[in-house]
Amino acid sequence: MKGACEILGLDPLYVANEGKLLAIVPAETAGAVLAAIRAHPLGNEAAIIGEVTEDHPGFVTMKTRVGGTRVVDMLSGEQLPRIC
């Protein structure tokens, strides 16, 4: 996916990716939720990928590969069509 996005000049954060689950749960239950998802064969690679903080209210930030922080902007315009 990364290589194709680089060739086409696309940001993978804004490309449709069907068949995925993003669950936002209270921190105190995250471990139990993760264990339940991993117990299913299709969820064996499930992982905690982030946390809700008060650092940047109303924004989503992510750590970059080089160690910086990036604001994940709202999509401006149309989402790319799904190819099914």
Z-matrix of the N, CA and C atoms (Angstrom, degrees):
N
C 1 1.444
C 2 1.530 1 110.44
N 3 1.339 2 116.76 1 -45.07
C 4 1.458 3 120.12 2 -178.28
C 5 1.525 4 111.70 3 -58.62
N 6 1.325 5 117.07 4 -47.60
C 7 1.460 6 121.09 5 -178.81
C 8 1.516 7 112.16 6 -62.41
N 9 1.333 8 116.95 7 -42.78
C 10 1.466 9 120.55 8 179.55
C 11 1.522 10 110.37 9 -64.20
N 12 1.314 11 117.45 10 -41.34
C 13 1.466 12 120.93 11 178.89
C 14 1.529 13 110.73 12 -63.69
N 15 1.330 14 116.93 13 -41.27
C 16 1.465 15 119.77 14 178.77
C 17 1.524 16 111.30 15 -62.49
N 18 1.325 17 117.18 16 -42.91
C 19 1.464 18 121.34 17 -179.66
C 20 1.536 19 110.27 18 -63.29
N 21 1.346 20 116.40 19 -40.85
C 22 1.461 21 121.13 20 -176.18
C 23 1.528 22 113.31 21 -88.84
N 24 1.333 23 117.71 22 -4.46
C 25 1.455 24 120.77 23 -179.61
C 26 1.517 25 113.33 24 71.71
N 27 1.327 26 116.94 25 32.18
C 28 1.460 27 121.59 26 -178.75
C 29 1.522 28 110.72 27 -106.08
N 30 1.322 29 115.86 28 152.29
C 31 1.460 30 121.43 29 173.87
C 32 1.522 31 107.16 30 -95.05
N 33 1.334 32 119.41 31 119.17
C 34 1.469 33 121.13 32 -176.56
C 35 1.527 34 113.93 33 -60.48
N 36 1.329 35 118.13 34 -17.66
C 37 1.464 36 119.77 35 177.83
C 38 1.525 37 112.24 36 -68.15
N 39 1.320 38 117.20 37 -19.05
C 40 1.458 39 120.86 38 -175.50
C 41 1.522 40 113.35 39 -114.44
N 42 1.313 41 116.86 40 13.19
C 43 1.459 42 121.35 41 177.22
C 44 1.524 43 107.89 42 -99.71
N 45 1.339 44 116.59 43 134.23
C 46 1.464 45 120.66 44 -179.66
C 47 1.528 46 110.03 45 -56.71
N 48 1.316 47 115.79 46 138.16
C 49 1.457 48 121.55 47 -179.31
C 50 1.519 49 107.21 48 -139.75
N 51 1.303 50 116.39 49 88.92
C 52 1.457 51 121.31 50 -174.54
C 53 1.523 52 111.74 51 -75.22
N 54 1.318 53 114.47 52 154.36
C 55 1.452 54 120.44 53 176.07
C 56 1.518 55 113.93 54 83.69
N 57 1.313 56 116.88 55 19.99
C 58 1.466 57 121.40 56 179.52
C 59 1.532 58 109.63 57 -115.05
N 60 1.315 59 116.82 58 156.11
C 61 1.460 60 122.84 59 178.62
C 62 1.517 61 108.93 60 -127.30
N 63 1.310 62 115.88 61 131.03
C 64 1.457 63 122.14 62 171.62
C 65 1.517 64 106.22 63 -120.41
N 66 1.319 65 117.08 64 115.43
C 67 1.466 66 121.86 65 -177.86
C 68 1.522 67 109.18 66 -114.09
N 69 1.317 68 116.24 67 128.37
C 70 1.459 69 121.24 68 175.99
C 71 1.520 70 106.29 69 -105.41
N 72 1.327 71 115.69 70 112.95
C 73 1.469 72 121.75 71 -175.17
C 74 1.527 73 109.62 72 -129.27
N 75 1.332 74 118.04 73 158.47
C 76 1.466 75 119.86 74 176.40
C 77 1.529 76 111.13 75 -58.54
N 78 1.318 77 116.10 76 142.65
C 79 1.470 78 120.93 77 -177.39
C 80 1.523 79 112.25 78 -54.83
N 81 1.332 80 117.34 79 -37.09
C 82 1.465 81 119.57 80 -176.64
C 83 1.531 82 112.99 81 -69.96
N 84 1.328 83 118.90 82 -15.53
C 85 1.462 84 120.86 83 177.64
C 86 1.526 85 112.87 84 -109.34
N 87 1.336 86 117.63 85 -1.62
C 88 1.468 87 121.19 86 -174.94
C 89 1.529 88 112.10 87 -58.39
N 90 1.297 89 118.03 88 -42.06
C 91 1.467 90 120.82 89 -179.37
C 92 1.515 91 112.29 90 -62.68
N 93 1.326 92 117.22 91 -43.10
C 94 1.462 93 121.12 92 179.63
C 95 1.523 94 111.22 93 -68.12
N 96 1.332 95 116.91 94 -40.10
C 97 1.469 96 120.64 95 177.97
C 98 1.529 97 109.81 96 -64.03
N 99 1.318 98 116.55 97 -44.20
C 100 1.466 99 120.69 98 179.31
C 101 1.530 100 110.54 99 -61.63
N 102 1.317 101 117.40 100 -42.89
C 103 1.471 102 120.66 101 179.18
C 104 1.523 103 111.10 102 -62.62
N 105 1.334 104 117.02 103 -40.57
C 106 1.468 105 120.30 104 179.39
C 107 1.525 106 111.11 105 -65.21
N 108 1.326 107 117.20 106 -41.54
C 109 1.465 108 120.05 107 179.15
C 110 1.525 109 110.55 108 -66.94
N 111 1.326 110 117.10 109 -42.08
C 112 1.469 111 120.50 110 -179.83
C 113 1.521 112 112.72 111 -67.19
N 114 1.321 113 117.24 112 -21.08
C 115 1.466 114 120.91 113 179.61
C 116 1.526 115 111.30 114 -69.55
N 117 1.315 116 117.42 115 -19.61
C 118 1.469 117 121.54 116 177.51
C 119 1.533 118 108.42 117 -89.12
N 120 1.331 119 117.85 118 140.08
C 121 1.469 120 119.86 119 -178.26
C 122 1.529 121 114.18 120 -55.61
N 123 1.320 122 118.08 121 -33.65
C 124 1.462 123 119.75 122 -179.36
C 125 1.528 124 112.74 123 -80.46
N 126 1.324 125 116.96 124 -7.87
C 127 1.458 126 120.05 125 -178.63
C 128 1.508 127 113.87 126 -111.63
N 129 1.334 128 117.64 127 14.61
C 130 1.466 129 120.04 128 -173.91
C 131 1.524 130 113.76 129 -66.20
N 132 1.335 131 118.34 130 -15.60
C 133 1.466 132 120.61 131 177.92
C 134 1.529 133 111.88 132 -104.83
N 135 1.324 134 117.63 133 13.41
C 136 1.467 135 121.08 134 -179.25
C 137 1.526 136 110.10 135 -59.88
N 138 1.319 137 115.72 136 148.10
C 139 1.466 138 120.27 137 -177.92
C 140 1.523 139 110.10 138 -151.82
N 141 1.305 140 115.17 139 156.08
C 142 1.462 141 121.34 140 171.31
C 143 1.527 142 106.05 141 -83.69
N 144 1.331 143 116.48 142 123.04
C 145 1.464 144 120.07 143 -174.39
C 146 1.519 145 113.30 144 -112.85
N 147 1.324 146 118.30 145 -2.36
C 148 1.458 147 119.03 146 -179.18
C 149 1.511 148 111.67 147 -176.11
N 150 1.314 149 114.39 148 -173.36
C 151 1.462 150 120.55 149 179.05
C 152 1.525 151 109.26 150 -152.82
N 153 1.318 152 115.37 151 153.38
C 154 1.458 153 121.23 152 175.82
C 155 1.522 154 107.28 153 -87.46
N 156 1.332 155 115.79 154 128.64
C 157 1.463 156 120.87 155 179.33
C 158 1.523 157 109.55 156 -130.67
N 159 1.301 158 116.37 157 173.11
C 160 1.460 159 121.48 158 176.62
C 161 1.527 160 111.86 159 -96.79
N 162 1.320 161 117.93 160 4.94
C 163 1.459 162 122.21 161 -174.63
C 164 1.521 163 114.07 162 -61.43
N 165 1.324 164 117.35 163 -42.99
C 166 1.468 165 122.07 164 -176.04
C 167 1.528 166 109.15 165 -133.73
N 168 1.335 167 118.27 166 77.19
C 169 1.470 168 120.69 167 -176.21
C 170 1.536 169 112.11 168 -55.83
N 171 1.324 170 115.79 169 130.55
C 172 1.450 171 121.34 170 177.91
C 173 1.511 172 115.09 171 82.50
N 174 1.324 173 118.08 172 2.09
C 175 1.462 174 121.49 173 -178.80
C 176 1.518 175 110.63 174 -125.57
N 177 1.318 176 115.14 175 153.45
C 178 1.463 177 121.78 176 171.87
C 179 1.522 178 106.18 177 -109.55
N 180 1.321 179 115.91 178 127.91
C 181 1.456 180 120.35 179 176.42
C 182 1.523 181 109.02 180 -119.77
N 183 1.305 182 115.30 181 157.55
C 184 1.460 183 119.64 182 177.36
C 185 1.516 184 109.39 183 -141.73
N 186 1.316 185 115.14 184 153.48
C 187 1.456 186 120.21 185 175.38
C 188 1.519 187 108.50 186 -83.74
N 189 1.314 188 116.01 187 136.14
C 190 1.457 189 120.48 188 179.29
C 191 1.521 190 110.09 189 -86.99
N 192 1.310 191 116.31 190 169.72
C 193 1.467 192 120.93 191 179.64
C 194 1.518 193 112.69 192 -64.16
N 195 1.336 194 117.14 193 -24.60
C 196 1.464 195 119.95 194 -178.91
C 197 1.523 196 112.38 195 -95.19
N 198 1.346 197 117.23 196 6.35
C 199 1.458 198 120.78 197 174.15
C 200 1.515 199 115.61 198 96.76
N 201 1.325 200 117.82 199 0.93
C 202 1.463 201 120.67 200 177.16
C 203 1.517 202 111.17 201 -85.15
N 204 1.313 203 116.02 202 -174.84
C 205 1.458 204 122.20 203 176.62
C 206 1.513 205 108.46 204 -123.29
N 207 1.318 206 116.60 205 137.90
C 208 1.459 207 122.62 206 -178.11
C 209 1.515 208 109.18 207 -127.45
N 210 1.332 209 116.80 208 137.75
C 211 1.462 210 121.18 209 171.78
C 212 1.520 211 107.23 210 -79.83
N 213 1.326 212 116.20 211 130.43
C 214 1.458 213 121.16 212 176.06
C 215 1.529 214 106.19 213 -87.22
N 216 1.329 215 116.26 214 105.79
C 217 1.456 216 121.45 215 -176.59
C 218 1.518 217 111.46 216 -70.53
N 219 1.340 218 114.59 217 152.86
C 220 1.458 219 120.12 218 171.95
C 221 1.523 220 107.46 219 -65.53
N 222 1.300 221 116.65 220 146.51
C 223 1.450 222 121.62 221 179.03
C 224 1.523 223 109.32 222 -64.90
N 225 1.310 224 116.80 223 126.29
C 226 1.465 225 120.17 224 176.83
C 227 1.519 226 108.11 225 -105.37
N 228 1.282 227 116.82 226 116.39
C 229 1.453 228 120.72 227 -177.47
C 230 1.510 229 111.51 228 102.73
N 231 1.299 230 115.96 229 -160.75
C 232 1.460 231 122.49 230 -176.21
C 233 1.523 232 111.59 231 -84.82
N 234 1.335 233 114.88 232 142.77
C 235 1.463 234 119.32 233 173.06
C 236 1.525 235 108.13 234 -71.98
N 237 1.313 236 115.95 235 146.11
C 238 1.461 237 119.02 236 177.55
C 239 1.532 238 110.37 237 -61.32
N 240 1.322 239 117.33 238 141.68
C 241 1.472 240 118.91 239 -178.71
C 242 1.520 241 111.61 240 -66.34
N 243 1.300 242 115.00 241 150.59
C 244 1.462 243 120.66 242 176.47
C 245 1.516 244 108.58 243 -79.67
N 246 1.299 245 114.89 244 144.93
C 247 1.462 246 120.61 245 175.64
C 248 1.521 247 106.64 246 -110.68
N 249 1.316 248 116.33 247 102.61
C 250 1.469 249 120.56 248 -176.07
C 251 1.501 250 110.48 249 -115.66
